[in-house]
Amino acid sequence: MTLFDRLKAASADDWTAYVEHDFVRQLGEGTLPVPAFRTYLVQDYLFLIHFARAYALGIFKGRHLADMRSALASVNAILGEMDLHVGFCAEWGISEAELERTPEERANTAYTRFVIDAGLRGDLLDLHVALAPCVIGYAEIARRLAATAKGADPANPYARWIAEYSGEAYAAVAEAAIAKLDSLGDELLTEKRFTAVSDLFAQASRLEADFWQMGLDAAG
Ligand SMILES: Cc1ncc(C[n+]2csc(CCO)c2C)c(N)n1
C-alpha cells in the first residue's frame, strides 16, 4: 500500500467530500453555473501563485540535492503553466487585468497559507503531504469524470478542464507525487508521526472541498 493510499484511507470521509463534491459532479454533468466556474478560475490563478511559493519551500527545505532539483522543476512547471491558465481564462472572457485585481477569497487564503505553514513549520514530508490532495486529487477526480458519458462529451462546456487533468501528462505528474510521498515516507515517517501527518492530509482535503464550495457559493 502506498503512503498516499494509507492517508486516503485514514481520512476517507474528508477525501470523499472533496473528490465527490457537488461542484465536481456538476462539472462532470456540464450543469455547473458559469459564474461558479469563472469564480473558480480567477481564484485558481491566485491559488497557483501561492502554490508556486509552497513548492519553492521544497527547494529551501530539501535535504538532498535531488529533492532541491525536483522542487525547482515543480516551481518551473507551475510558473510555466500560468501562461496556459491565463489563456484558458481568456477563453472564458476573463482578462489578465481581472485576474490581477480580484481579491483572494477567504477559502483561498485559508488553503494556500495552510500549505505554506505546514511546510514552514515542518519538513519536506509535511510539505508534500499538505500538497498531496491538490496534486493527486485532481487526477483522480478528472479520471473519474472522463470515464462518464457526459464528462467525455465535447458538448460539455467543461470538457477541456476534464481532458486536461485526465490526460497522460497530468497522470504522470500525479504518479510522480505518489512516488515522492513514498520515498519521503521511507526516509522520514515513523509510526508515531503518522497521526500528525494524517491530520495535515485531512485538513488539506477539507480545504480543497471548501475551495469547490467557494465556487458554488459565488453562483448563489
Ligand atoms: C484548488 C486547486 N487544487 C488543485 C489544483 C491542481 N493543481 C495545483 S498545482 C498543480 C500543478 C502541479 O504540478 C495542479 C495541477 C488546482 N489547480 N487548484
The ligand as a MOL file (V3000), in Angstrom:
LIG
                    3D

  0  0  0     0  0            999 V3000
M  V30 BEGIN CTAB
M  V30 COUNTS 18 19 0 0 0
M  V30 BEGIN ATOM
M  V30 1 C -7.7150 24.4840 -5.8920 0
M  V30 2 C -6.8230 23.6570 -6.7470 0
M  V30 3 N -6.4250 22.4590 -6.3080 0
M  V30 4 C -5.6340 21.7080 -7.0810 0
M  V30 5 C -5.2100 22.1450 -8.3140 0
M  V30 6 C -4.3420 21.2950 -9.1730 0
M  V30 7 N -3.0030 21.7650 -9.1990 0 CHG=1
M  V30 8 C -2.4730 22.5860 -8.3170 0
M  V30 9 S -0.8310 22.8980 -8.5830 0
M  V30 10 C -0.8370 21.9230 -9.9000 0
M  V30 11 C 0.4070 21.6850 -10.6820 0
M  V30 12 C 1.1810 20.5880 -10.0540 0
M  V30 13 O 2.3800 20.4520 -10.7010 0
M  V30 14 C -2.1040 21.3890 -10.1130 0
M  V30 15 C -2.4220 20.5080 -11.1970 0
M  V30 16 C -5.6380 23.4060 -8.7370 0
M  V30 17 N -5.2530 23.9110 -9.9160 0
M  V30 18 N -6.4510 24.1480 -7.9420 0
M  V30 END ATOM
M  V30 BEGIN BOND
M  V30 1 1 1 2
M  V30 2 1 2 3
M  V30 3 2 2 18
M  V30 4 2 3 4
M  V30 5 1 4 5
M  V30 6 1 5 6
M  V30 7 2 5 16
M  V30 8 1 6 7
M  V30 9 2 7 8
M  V30 10 1 7 14
M  V30 11 1 8 9
M  V30 12 1 9 10
M  V30 13 1 10 11
M  V30 14 2 10 14
M  V30 15 1 11 12
M  V30 16 1 12 13
M  V30 17 1 14 15
M  V30 18 1 16 17
M  V30 19 1 16 18
M  V30 END BOND
M  V30 END CTAB
M  END
